[in-house]
Amino acid sequence: MKHTKVRDLLNSTTTLQEVNAKGWVRTFRNNQFIALNDGSTINNIQCVVDFENTSEETLKRITTGAAVSVTGTLVESKGAGQKYEIQVNKLEILGDSDAEKFPMQPKKHSLEFLRENAHLRVRTNAFGAIMRVRSVLSYAVHSYFQQKGFVYVNTPIITGADAEGAGEMFQVTSLPLDNLPKNEEGNIDFKKDFFGKHTNLTVSGQLEGETFAMALGQIYTFGPTFRAENSNTSRHLAEFWMIEPEVAFNDLDDNMDLAEDFIQYVIKYALDNCKDDLAFLEGRLLEEEKSKPQAERSEMALLEKLNFVLENNFKRVSYTEAIDILRDSTPNKKKKFQYLINEWGADLQSEHERFLVEKHFKCPVILYDYPANIKAFYMRLNDNTEPGRETVRAMDILFPGIGEIVGGSEREERYDVLVEKMEKLGIDKEELYWYLDTRRFGSATHAGFGLGFERLVLFVTGMTNIRDVIPFPRTPGSAEF
């Protein structure tokens, strides 16, 4: 008999049918009741074993984590908490699990312990829910852009270009590290490397994405990116996924419209398709916050926070206006900010971003027109800005509880201005000749943004550490599994 998913059994409209279910034992109590889960839903189905007609040896093998197959009759449940259960008439142990050694026992485990067992943590309710939500959000990303006529482009993972100009990149080489070839100047001779040049893992698909947007009109990338930033914060990973749309003929206002519409679409999609998982994660978050001081607790429950983003238009505020607000704010005047805002030109920290969203405007915020010297070389320089206070057509979207979730800009489409900026910053024009070609041949206004997928998952699931929303986190000193 073909087995039926637990999700489908629980949603069944008919009973008294013979069914087969396969999954893993979450709990087994009174030698009679198996809570069975197969990953299709956060909910278990109760399987009632006829223990009087089941061998003692088989009953002993029904342990937490064991894989089993049950065949029986789907009936309305007599117990509270579930609509249906299976009256088992045949039970088979597919895979044993030593109860004393299996780490994922039916009790509360610390998140740190679960990270150390990342290969097994997905068997817990919390991580099963997180990964199903992640999967649904991933589908929603593609669904949104495909419906809008965007072309999905797979930009290279191995690149010779540093899109951000930050230099925090992982090098790719096939050279023998214990005997590196040197050139006449005594430097590493990358001409003898696999690609014949110095290459890295990408930090962004944006630059390559721009070349395709200038032919296909509107494209998006969605793939892994890498950053060798030695940061152990709860918001940074060395390997993460980026969503990067790029649209020809869009200006900064169009870019803001697109980002706001996109974010609201994918959050609504998750709310519509992950009800059980999000309800569980909301309860988990409420329970976790009980142990925190009142001042550190979220002002909104998880579902309320997600609906808050859907129901509020994003407030658009210039960087200059934001600096004035922050400089005059009570936390700044009373020196409550860790990083005090004293002058125009300061790079905003997460505490400033969250203040603007959570305390001042009380809605998602899009900041735009940032100082040129704290933003990337490819962002369009604003016309008519004061000398010493040059700004670029950049934008960041700020969310409650997380700060920046999106960064984007209108791109510098003027060849001479872009070359001048690259020269000033010491960026190799020969290396990026192909990027400059998009400004030589049929250049036009265009814009795009990048959204770190894990930050989106972090926001939607209510988790507080980015290591808990990716299957196997890669962080400084850790590349387990």
Secondary structure as a PSIPRED ss2 file (coil, helix, strand):
# PSIPRED VFORMAT (PSIPRED V4.0)

   1 M C   1.000  0.000  0.000
   2 K C   1.000  0.000  0.000
   3 H C   1.000  0.000  0.000
   4 T C   1.000  0.000  0.000
   5 K C   1.000  0.000  0.000
   6 V H   0.000  1.000  0.000
   7 R H   0.000  1.000  0.000
   8 D H   0.000  1.000  0.000
   9 L H   0.000  1.000  0.000
  10 L H   0.000  1.000  0.000
  11 N C   1.000  0.000  0.000
  12 S C   1.000  0.000  0.000
  13 T C   1.000  0.000  0.000
  14 T C   1.000  0.000  0.000
  15 T C   1.000  0.000  0.000
  16 L C   1.000  0.000  0.000
  17 Q E   0.000  0.000  1.000
  18 E E   0.000  0.000  1.000
  19 V E   0.000  0.000  1.000
  20 N E   0.000  0.000  1.000
  21 A E   0.000  0.000  1.000
  22 K E   0.000  0.000  1.000
  23 G E   0.000  0.000  1.000
  24 W E   0.000  0.000  1.000
  25 V E   0.000  0.000  1.000
  26 R E   0.000  0.000  1.000
  27 T E   0.000  0.000  1.000
  28 F E   0.000  0.000  1.000
  29 R E   0.000  0.000  1.000
  30 N C   1.000  0.000  0.000
  31 N C   1.000  0.000  0.000
  32 Q C   1.000  0.000  0.000
  33 F E   0.000  0.000  1.000
  34 I E   0.000  0.000  1.000
  35 A E   0.000  0.000  1.000
  36 L E   0.000  0.000  1.000
  37 N E   0.000  0.000  1.000
  38 D C   1.000  0.000  0.000
  39 G C   1.000  0.000  0.000
  40 S C   1.000  0.000  0.000
  41 T C   1.000  0.000  0.000
  42 I C   1.000  0.000  0.000
  43 N C   1.000  0.000  0.000
  44 N C   1.000  0.000  0.000
  45 I E   0.000  0.000  1.000
  46 Q E   0.000  0.000  1.000
  47 C E   0.000  0.000  1.000
  48 V E   0.000  0.000  1.000
  49 V C   1.000  0.000  0.000
  50 D C   1.000  0.000  0.000
  51 F H   0.000  1.000  0.000
  52 E H   0.000  1.000  0.000
  53 N H   0.000  1.000  0.000
  54 T C   1.000  0.000  0.000
  55 S C   1.000  0.000  0.000
  56 E H   0.000  1.000  0.000
  57 E H   0.000  1.000  0.000
  58 T H   0.000  1.000  0.000
  59 L H   0.000  1.000  0.000
  60 K H   0.000  1.000  0.000
  61 R C   1.000  0.000  0.000
  62 I C   1.000  0.000  0.000
  63 T C   1.000  0.000  0.000
  64 T C   1.000  0.000  0.000
  65 G C   1.000  0.000  0.000
  66 A C   1.000  0.000  0.000
  67 A E   0.000  0.000  1.000
  68 V E   0.000  0.000  1.000
  69 S E   0.000  0.000  1.000
  70 V E   0.000  0.000  1.000
  71 T E   0.000  0.000  1.000
  72 G E   0.000  0.000  1.000
  73 T E   0.000  0.000  1.000
  74 L E   0.000  0.000  1.000
  75 V E   0.000  0.000  1.000
  76 E E   0.000  0.000  1.000
  77 S C   1.000  0.000  0.000
  78 K C   1.000  0.000  0.000
  79 G C   1.000  0.000  0.000
  80 A C   1.000  0.000  0.000
  81 G C   1.000  0.000  0.000
  82 Q C   1.000  0.000  0.000
  83 K C   1.000  0.000  0.000
  84 Y E   0.000  0.000  1.000
  85 E E   0.000  0.000  1.000
  86 I E   0.000  0.000  1.000
  87 Q E   0.000  0.000  1.000
  88 V E   0.000  0.000  1.000
  89 N E   0.000  0.000  1.000
  90 K E   0.000  0.000  1.000
  91 L E   0.000  0.000  1.000
  92 E E   0.000  0.000  1.000
  93 I E   0.000  0.000  1.000
  94 L E   0.000  0.000  1.000
  95 G E   0.000  0.000  1.000
  96 D C   1.000  0.000  0.000
  97 S C   1.000  0.000  0.000
  98 D C   1.000  0.000  0.000
  99 A C   1.000  0.000  0.000
 100 E C   1.000  0.000  0.000
 101 K C   1.000  0.000  0.000
 102 F C   1.000  0.000  0.000
 103 P C   1.000  0.000  0.000
 104 M C   1.000  0.000  0.000
 105 Q C   1.000  0.000  0.000
 106 P C   1.000  0.000  0.000
 107 K C   1.000  0.000  0.000
 108 K C   1.000  0.000  0.000
 109 H C   1.000  0.000  0.000
 110 S C   1.000  0.000  0.000
 111 L H   0.000  1.000  0.000
 112 E H   0.000  1.000  0.000
 113 F H   0.000  1.000  0.000
 114 L H   0.000  1.000  0.000
 115 R H   0.000  1.000  0.000
 116 E H   0.000  1.000  0.000
 117 N C   1.000  0.000  0.000
 118 A C   1.000  0.000  0.000
 119 H C   1.000  0.000  0.000
 120 L C   1.000  0.000  0.000
 121 R H   0.000  1.000  0.000
 122 V H   0.000  1.000  0.000
 123 R H   0.000  1.000  0.000
 124 T C   1.000  0.000  0.000
 125 N H   0.000  1.000  0.000
 126 A H   0.000  1.000  0.000
 127 F H   0.000  1.000  0.000
 128 G H   0.000  1.000  0.000
 129 A H   0.000  1.000  0.000
 130 I H   0.000  1.000  0.000
 131 M H   0.000  1.000  0.000
 132 R H   0.000  1.000  0.000
 133 V H   0.000  1.000  0.000
 134 R H   0.000  1.000  0.000
 135 S H   0.000  1.000  0.000
 136 V H   0.000  1.000  0.000
 137 L H   0.000  1.000  0.000
 138 S H   0.000  1.000  0.000
 139 Y H   0.000  1.000  0.000
 140 A H   0.000  1.000  0.000
 141 V H   0.000  1.000  0.000
 142 H H   0.000  1.000  0.000
 143 S H   0.000  1.000  0.000
 144 Y H   0.000  1.000  0.000
 145 F H   0.000  1.000  0.000
 146 Q H   0.000  1.000  0.000
 147 Q H   0.000  1.000  0.000
 148 K C   1.000  0.000  0.000
 149 G C   1.000  0.000  0.000
 150 F C   1.000  0.000  0.000
 151 V E   0.000  0.000  1.000
 152 Y E   0.000  0.000  1.000
 153 V C   1.000  0.000  0.000
 154 N C   1.000  0.000  0.000
 155 T C   1.000  0.000  0.000
 156 P C   1.000  0.000  0.000
 157 I C   1.000  0.000  0.000
 158 I E   0.000  0.000  1.000
 159 T E   0.000  0.000  1.000
 160 G C   1.000  0.000  0.000
 161 A C   1.000  0.000  0.000
 162 D C   1.000  0.000  0.000
 163 A C   1.000  0.000  0.000
 164 E C   1.000  0.000  0.000
 165 G C   1.000  0.000  0.000
 166 A C   1.000  0.000  0.000
 167 G C   1.000  0.000  0.000
 168 E C   1.000  0.000  0.000
 169 M C   1.000  0.000  0.000
 170 F C   1.000  0.000  0.000
 171 Q E   0.000  0.000  1.000
 172 V E   0.000  0.000  1.000
 173 T C   1.000  0.000  0.000
 174 S C   1.000  0.000  0.000
 175 L C   1.000  0.000  0.000
 176 P C   1.000  0.000  0.000
 177 L C   1.000  0.000  0.000
 178 D C   1.000  0.000  0.000
 179 N C   1.000  0.000  0.000
 180 L C   1.000  0.000  0.000
 181 P C   1.000  0.000  0.000
 182 K E   0.000  0.000  1.000
 183 N C   1.000  0.000  0.000
 184 E C   1.000  0.000  0.000
 185 E C   1.000  0.000  0.000
 186 G C   1.000  0.000  0.000
 187 N C   1.000  0.000  0.000
 188 I E   0.000  0.000  1.000
 189 D C   1.000  0.000  0.000
 190 F H   0.000  1.000  0.000
 191 K H   0.000  1.000  0.000
 192 K H   0.000  1.000  0.000
 193 D C   1.000  0.000  0.000
 194 F C   1.000  0.000  0.000
 195 F C   1.000  0.000  0.000
 196 G C   1.000  0.000  0.000
 197 K C   1.000  0.000  0.000
 198 H C   1.000  0.000  0.000
 199 T E   0.000  0.000  1.000
 200 N E   0.000  0.000  1.000
 201 L E   0.000  0.000  1.000
 202 T C   1.000  0.000  0.000
 203 V C   1.000  0.000  0.000
 204 S C   1.000  0.000  0.000
 205 G C   1.000  0.000  0.000
 206 Q H   0.000  1.000  0.000
 207 L H   0.000  1.000  0.000
 208 E H   0.000  1.000  0.000
 209 G H   0.000  1.000  0.000
 210 E H   0.000  1.000  0.000
 211 T H   0.000  1.000  0.000
 212 F H   0.000  1.000  0.000
 213 A H   0.000  1.000  0.000
 214 M H   0.000  1.000  0.000
 215 A H   0.000  1.000  0.000
 216 L H   0.000  1.000  0.000
 217 G C   1.000  0.000  0.000
 218 Q E   0.000  0.000  1.000
 219 I E   0.000  0.000  1.000
 220 Y E   0.000  0.000  1.000
 221 T E   0.000  0.000  1.000
 222 F E   0.000  0.000  1.000
 223 G E   0.000  0.000  1.000
 224 P E   0.000  0.000  1.000
 225 T E   0.000  0.000  1.000
 226 F E   0.000  0.000  1.000
 227 R C   1.000  0.000  0.000
 228 A C   1.000  0.000  0.000
 229 E C   1.000  0.000  0.000
 230 N C   1.000  0.000  0.000
 231 S C   1.000  0.000  0.000
 232 N C   1.000  0.000  0.000
 233 T C   1.000  0.000  0.000
 234 S C   1.000  0.000  0.000
 235 R C   1.000  0.000  0.000
 236 H C   1.000  0.000  0.000
 237 L C   1.000  0.000  0.000
 238 A C   1.000  0.000  0.000
 239 E E   0.000  0.000  1.000
 240 F E   0.000  0.000  1.000
 241 W E   0.000  0.000  1.000
 242 M E   0.000  0.000  1.000
 243 I E   0.000  0.000  1.000
 244 E E   0.000  0.000  1.000
 245 P E   0.000  0.000  1.000
 246 E E   0.000  0.000  1.000
 247 V E   0.000  0.000  1.000
 248 A E   0.000  0.000  1.000
 249 F C   1.000  0.000  0.000
 250 N C   1.000  0.000  0.000
 251 D C   1.000  0.000  0.000
 252 L H   0.000  1.000  0.000
 253 D H   0.000  1.000  0.000
 254 D H   0.000  1.000  0.000
 255 N H   0.000  1.000  0.000
 256 M H   0.000  1.000  0.000
 257 D H   0.000  1.000  0.000
 258 L H   0.000  1.000  0.000
 259 A H   0.000  1.000  0.000
 260 E H   0.000  1.000  0.000
 261 D H   0.000  1.000  0.000
 262 F H   0.000  1.000  0.000
 263 I H   0.000  1.000  0.000
 264 Q H   0.000  1.000  0.000
 265 Y H   0.000  1.000  0.000
 266 V H   0.000  1.000  0.000
 267 I H   0.000  1.000  0.000
 268 K H   0.000  1.000  0.000
 269 Y H   0.000  1.000  0.000
 270 A H   0.000  1.000  0.000
 271 L H   0.000  1.000  0.000
 272 D H   0.000  1.000  0.000
 273 N H   0.000  1.000  0.000
 274 C C   1.000  0.000  0.000
 275 K H   0.000  1.000  0.000
 276 D H   0.000  1.000  0.000
 277 D H   0.000  1.000  0.000
 278 L H   0.000  1.000  0.000
 279 A H   0.000  1.000  0.000
 280 F H   0.000  1.000  0.000
 281 L H   0.000  1.000  0.000
 282 E H   0.000  1.000  0.000
 283 G H   0.000  1.000  0.000
 284 R H   0.000  1.000  0.000
 285 L H   0.000  1.000  0.000
 286 L H   0.000  1.000  0.000
 287 E H   0.000  1.000  0.000
 288 E H   0.000  1.000  0.000
 289 E H   0.000  1.000  0.000
 290 K C   1.000  0.000  0.000
 291 S C   1.000  0.000  0.000
 292 K C   1.000  0.000  0.000
 293 P C   1.000  0.000  0.000
 294 Q H   0.000  1.000  0.000
 295 A H   0.000  1.000  0.000
 296 E H   0.000  1.000  0.000
 297 R C   1.000  0.000  0.000
 298 S C   1.000  0.000  0.000
 299 E C   1.000  0.000  0.000
 300 M C   1.000  0.000  0.000
 301 A C   1.000  0.000  0.000
 302 L H   0.000  1.000  0.000
 303 L H   0.000  1.000  0.000
 304 E H   0.000  1.000  0.000
 305 K H   0.000  1.000  0.000
 306 L H   0.000  1.000  0.000
 307 N H   0.000  1.000  0.000
 308 F H   0.000  1.000  0.000
 309 V H   0.000  1.000  0.000
 310 L H   0.000  1.000  0.000
 311 E H   0.000  1.000  0.000
 312 N C   1.000  0.000  0.000
 313 N C   1.000  0.000  0.000
 314 F C   1.000  0.000  0.000
 315 K E   0.000  0.000  1.000
 316 R E   0.000  0.000  1.000
 317 V E   0.000  0.000  1.000
 318 S E   0.000  0.000  1.000
 319 Y H   0.000  1.000  0.000
 320 T H   0.000  1.000  0.000
 321 E H   0.000  1.000  0.000
 322 A H   0.000  1.000  0.000
 323 I H   0.000  1.000  0.000
 324 D H   0.000  1.000  0.000
 325 I H   0.000  1.000  0.000
 326 L H   0.000  1.000  0.000
 327 R H   0.000  1.000  0.000
 328 D C   1.000  0.000  0.000
 329 S C   1.000  0.000  0.000
 330 T H   0.000  1.000  0.000
 331 P H   0.000  1.000  0.000
 332 N H   0.000  1.000  0.000
 333 K H   0.000  1.000  0.000
 334 K C   1.000  0.000  0.000
 335 K C   1.000  0.000  0.000
 336 K C   1.000  0.000  0.000
 337 F C   1.000  0.000  0.000
 338 Q C   1.000  0.000  0.000
 339 Y C   1.000  0.000  0.000
 340 L C   1.000  0.000  0.000
 341 I C   1.000  0.000  0.000
 342 N C   1.000  0.000  0.000
 343 E C   1.000  0.000  0.000
 344 W C   1.000  0.000  0.000
 345 G C   1.000  0.000  0.000
 346 A C   1.000  0.000  0.000
 347 D C   1.000  0.000  0.000
 348 L C   1.000  0.000  0.000
 349 Q C   1.000  0.000  0.000
 350 S H   0.000  1.000  0.000
 351 E H   0.000  1.000  0.000
 352 H H   0.000  1.000  0.000
 353 E H   0.000  1.000  0.000
 354 R H   0.000  1.000  0.000
 355 F H   0.000  1.000  0.000
 356 L H   0.000  1.000  0.000
 357 V H   0.000  1.000  0.000
 358 E H   0.000  1.000  0.000
 359 K H   0.000  1.000  0.000
 360 H H   0.000  1.000  0.000
 361 F H   0.000  1.000  0.000
 362 K C   1.000  0.000  0.000
 363 C C   1.000  0.000  0.000
 364 P C   1.000  0.000  0.000
 365 V E   0.000  0.000  1.000
 366 I E   0.000  0.000  1.000
 367 L E   0.000  0.000  1.000
 368 Y E   0.000  0.000  1.000
 369 D E   0.000  0.000  1.000
 370 Y E   0.000  0.000  1.000
 371 P E   0.000  0.000  1.000
 372 A H   0.000  1.000  0.000
 373 N H   0.000  1.000  0.000
 374 I H   0.000  1.000  0.000
 375 K C   1.000  0.000  0.000
 376 A C   1.000  0.000  0.000
 377 F C   1.000  0.000  0.000
 378 Y C   1.000  0.000  0.000
 379 M E   0.000  0.000  1.000
 380 R C   1.000  0.000  0.000
 381 L E   0.000  0.000  1.000
 382 N C   1.000  0.000  0.000
 383 D C   1.000  0.000  0.000
 384 N C   1.000  0.000  0.000
 385 T C   1.000  0.000  0.000
 386 E C   1.000  0.000  0.000
 387 P C   1.000  0.000  0.000
 388 G C   1.000  0.000  0.000
 389 R C   1.000  0.000  0.000
 390 E C   1.000  0.000  0.000
 391 T E   0.000  0.000  1.000
 392 V E   0.000  0.000  1.000
 393 R E   0.000  0.000  1.000
 394 A E   0.000  0.000  1.000
 395 M E   0.000  0.000  1.000
 396 D E   0.000  0.000  1.000
 397 I E   0.000  0.000  1.000
 398 L E   0.000  0.000  1.000
 399 F E   0.000  0.000  1.000
 400 P C   1.000  0.000  0.000
 401 G C   1.000  0.000  0.000
 402 I C   1.000  0.000  0.000
 403 G E   0.000  0.000  1.000
 404 E E   0.000  0.000  1.000
 405 I E   0.000  0.000  1.000
 406 V E   0.000  0.000  1.000
 407 G E   0.000  0.000  1.000
 408 G E   0.000  0.000  1.000
 409 S E   0.000  0.000  1.000
 410 E E   0.000  0.000  1.000
 411 R E   0.000  0.000  1.000
 412 E C   1.000  0.000  0.000
 413 E C   1.000  0.000  0.000
 414 R C   1.000  0.000  0.000
 415 Y H   0.000  1.000  0.000
 416 D H   0.000  1.000  0.000
 417 V H   0.000  1.000  0.000
 418 L H   0.000  1.000  0.000
 419 V H   0.000  1.000  0.000
 420 E H   0.000  1.000  0.000
 421 K H   0.000  1.000  0.000
 422 M H   0.000  1.000  0.000
 423 E H   0.000  1.000  0.000
 424 K H   0.000  1.000  0.000
 425 L H   0.000  1.000  0.000
 426 G C   1.000  0.000  0.000
 427 I C   1.000  0.000  0.000
 428 D C   1.000  0.000  0.000
 429 K C   1.000  0.000  0.000
 430 E C   1.000  0.000  0.000
 431 E C   1.000  0.000  0.000
 432 L C   1.000  0.000  0.000
 433 Y H   0.000  1.000  0.000
 434 W H   0.000  1.000  0.000
 435 Y H   0.000  1.000  0.000
 436 L H   0.000  1.000  0.000
 437 D H   0.000  1.000  0.000
 438 T H   0.000  1.000  0.000
 439 R H   0.000  1.000  0.000
 440 R H   0.000  1.000  0.000
 441 F C   1.000  0.000  0.000
 442 G C   1.000  0.000  0.000
 443 S C   1.000  0.000  0.000
 444 A C   1.000  0.000  0.000
 445 T C   1.000  0.000  0.000
 446 H E   0.000  0.000  1.000
 447 A E   0.000  0.000  1.000
 448 G E   0.000  0.000  1.000
 449 F E   0.000  0.000  1.000
 450 G E   0.000  0.000  1.000
 451 L E   0.000  0.000  1.000
 452 G E   0.000  0.000  1.000
 453 F H   0.000  1.000  0.000
 454 E H   0.000  1.000  0.000
 455 R H   0.000  1.000  0.000
 456 L H   0.000  1.000  0.000
 457 V H   0.000  1.000  0.000
 458 L H   0.000  1.000  0.000
 459 F H   0.000  1.000  0.000
 460 V H   0.000  1.000  0.000
 461 T H   0.000  1.000  0.000
 462 G C   1.000  0.000  0.000
 463 M C   1.000  0.000  0.000
 464 T C   1.000  0.000  0.000
 465 N C   1.000  0.000  0.000
 466 I H   0.000  1.000  0.000
 467 R H   0.000  1.000  0.000
 468 D H   0.000  1.000  0.000
 469 V C   1.000  0.000  0.000
 470 I C   1.000  0.000  0.000
 471 P C   1.000  0.000  0.000
 472 F C   1.000  0.000  0.000
 473 P C   1.000  0.000  0.000
 474 R C   1.000  0.000  0.000
 475 T E   0.000  0.000  1.000
 476 P C   1.000  0.000  0.000
 477 G C   1.000  0.000  0.000
 478 S E   0.000  0.000  1.000
 479 A C   1.000  0.000  0.000
 480 E C   1.000  0.000  0.000
 481 F C   1.000  0.000  0.000
